[in-house]
Amino acid sequence: MIDADGSPGAVKEILFRAARRTLTPLVLVANRALFIPDDPLFTRVVVGAGLDVADAAICERADPGDLVVTADVPLAAKVVEKGALALSPHGEIFDEESVNERLSLRNFMAEMRSGGLATGGPPPFGPRDREAFANALNAILEKDLKRRKAEKQNRPKTD
């Protein structure tokens, strides 16, 4: 599932290719209409406008074992708490340990900004981010593929 409102186009393209390659359904959640390729693997969920409406929809739909792509650290923390894995468009994997560290850092920086410190925004999405995202996604998908193969091999055979 992807928090598609602010996700770079390059990230969506990588996800489309990966979903097709692995035959994995991909859900794009946004509060506006999005173009998605015509493919039964892809689902678009358009939610109402408003602060965190898309985040709430993603959190509601996230199940243990799902992968959620988002740059929103509080959303990442919520889905990780539900047993999902989160991945930022910059290739940062959020698990139980790392998401709490990033949430603390995010909150600290918000306090600094509210105190008048100009911290600037994140750097623009570039080729290194694209590569880091693709590499992290591939690592996650390979691990999932190995898990699925092992589960399949361990199933009792029925005649």
C-alpha positions as CSV (number, residue, x, y, z in Angstrom):
1,M,0.0,0.0,0.0
2,I,1.3,3.5,-0.8
3,D,0.5,6.9,0.7
4,A,0.2,8.2,-2.9
5,D,-0.5,11.9,-2.3
6,G,3.1,13.0,-1.8
7,S,4.9,10.1,-3.2
8,P,7.3,10.9,-6.1
9,G,6.4,9.5,-9.5
10,A,9.6,7.5,-9.7
11,V,8.6,5.6,-6.5
12,K,5.2,4.8,-8.0
13,E,6.8,3.5,-11.2
14,I,9.2,1.3,-9.2
15,L,6.2,-0.1,-7.3
16,F,4.2,-0.7,-10.4
17,R,7.1,-2.7,-12.0
18,A,7.7,-4.6,-8.7
19,A,4.1,-5.5,-8.3
20,R,3.9,-6.8,-11.8
21,R,7.1,-8.8,-11.4
22,T,6.0,-10.4,-8.1
23,L,2.3,-10.5,-8.9
24,T,1.6,-8.6,-5.7
25,P,-1.4,-6.4,-5.4
26,L,-0.7,-2.7,-5.0
27,V,-3.1,-0.2,-3.3
28,L,-2.6,3.5,-3.8
29,V,-4.4,5.7,-1.3
30,A,-4.8,9.4,-2.0
31,N,-7.3,12.3,-1.4
32,R,-7.4,13.1,-5.1
33,A,-7.8,11.2,-8.3
34,L,-4.6,9.6,-9.5
35,F,-3.6,8.0,-12.8
36,I,-2.7,4.4,-12.4
37,P,-1.9,1.9,-15.2
38,D,-4.7,-0.4,-16.2
39,D,-3.8,-3.6,-14.4
40,P,-5.9,-5.8,-12.1
41,L,-3.1,-5.8,-9.6
42,F,-3.5,-2.0,-9.0
43,T,-6.3,-0.5,-6.9
44,R,-6.9,3.2,-6.3
45,V,-8.6,4.3,-3.1
46,V,-9.6,8.0,-3.2
47,V,-10.6,9.3,0.2
48,G,-12.1,12.7,1.2
49,A,-10.1,15.8,1.6
50,G,-8.7,16.8,5.0
51,L,-5.8,16.5,7.3
52,D,-4.7,12.9,7.8
53,V,-7.8,11.4,6.1
54,A,-5.6,9.3,3.7
55,D,-3.3,8.3,6.7
56,A,-6.4,7.1,8.6
57,A,-7.5,5.0,5.6
58,I,-4.1,3.5,5.2
59,C,-3.8,2.7,8.9
60,E,-7.3,1.1,8.9
61,R,-6.4,-1.1,5.9
62,A,-2.9,-2.1,7.0
63,D,-2.6,-5.7,8.2
64,P,0.3,-7.5,9.8
65,G,2.9,-8.4,7.1
66,D,1.8,-5.6,4.7
67,L,4.3,-3.1,3.3
68,V,3.3,0.6,3.5
69,V,5.3,3.2,1.5
70,T,5.1,6.6,3.2
71,A,7.3,9.5,4.1
72,D,5.0,10.3,7.0
73,V,6.8,9.1,10.2
74,P,3.7,9.2,12.4
75,L,1.8,7.0,9.9
76,A,4.8,4.7,9.7
77,A,4.7,4.3,13.5
78,K,1.0,3.5,13.4
79,V,1.3,0.8,10.7
80,V,4.4,-0.7,12.3
81,E,2.5,-0.9,15.6
82,K,-0.1,-3.0,13.7
83,G,2.6,-5.4,12.5
84,A,3.1,-3.9,9.0
85,L,6.5,-2.8,7.7
86,A,6.9,0.8,6.4
87,L,9.3,2.1,3.8
88,S,10.1,5.7,3.0
89,P,10.4,6.9,-0.6
90,H,14.1,7.5,0.3
91,G,14.6,3.8,1.1
92,E,14.5,4.0,4.9
93,I,12.9,0.9,6.4
94,F,10.8,1.5,9.4
95,D,10.5,-1.3,11.9
96,E,9.7,-1.2,15.6
97,E,13.1,0.0,16.6
98,S,13.9,2.5,13.9
99,V,10.4,4.1,13.7
100,N,10.5,5.1,17.3
101,E,13.9,6.7,16.8
102,R,12.7,8.6,13.8
103,L,9.5,9.7,15.6
104,S,11.6,11.1,18.4
105,L,13.8,13.0,16.0
106,R,10.8,14.3,14.1
107,N,9.2,15.5,17.3
108,F,12.4,17.2,18.4
109,M,12.8,19.0,15.1
110,A,9.1,20.1,15.3
111,E,9.9,21.6,18.7
112,M,13.0,23.4,17.4
113,R,10.9,24.8,14.5
114,S,8.2,26.0,16.8
115,G,10.9,27.7,18.9
116,G,12.0,29.7,15.8
117,L,14.8,27.6,14.5
118,A,14.8,27.4,10.7
119,T,15.6,23.8,9.9
120,G,14.6,23.8,6.2
121,G,12.7,21.0,4.5
122,P,13.9,17.6,3.3
123,P,16.2,17.6,0.3
124,P,14.6,17.1,-3.1
125,F,14.0,13.5,-4.3
126,G,17.0,12.5,-6.5
127,P,18.7,9.6,-8.2
128,R,20.3,8.4,-5.0
129,D,16.9,8.3,-3.3
130,R,15.4,6.4,-6.3
131,E,18.2,3.8,-6.1
132,A,18.0,3.5,-2.3
133,F,14.2,3.0,-2.5
134,A,14.6,0.4,-5.3
135,N,17.3,-1.5,-3.3
136,A,15.3,-1.5,-0.1
137,L,12.1,-2.6,-1.9
138,N,13.9,-5.4,-3.6
139,A,15.4,-6.6,-0.3
140,I,12.0,-6.7,1.3
141,L,10.4,-8.5,-1.7
142,E,13.2,-11.1,-1.9
143,K,12.8,-11.8,1.8
144,D,9.0,-12.1,1.4
145,L,9.5,-14.4,-1.6
146,K,11.8,-16.7,0.4
147,R,9.3,-16.8,3.2
148,R,6.5,-17.7,0.8
149,K,8.6,-20.5,-0.8
150,A,9.4,-21.9,2.7
151,E,5.7,-21.8,3.7
152,K,4.8,-23.6,0.5
153,Q,7.4,-26.3,1.0
154,N,6.3,-26.8,4.6
155,R,2.6,-27.3,3.8
156,P,1.4,-30.8,4.2
157,K,0.7,-32.5,0.8
158,T,-2.9,-33.4,0.2
159,D,-3.8,-36.2,-2.2
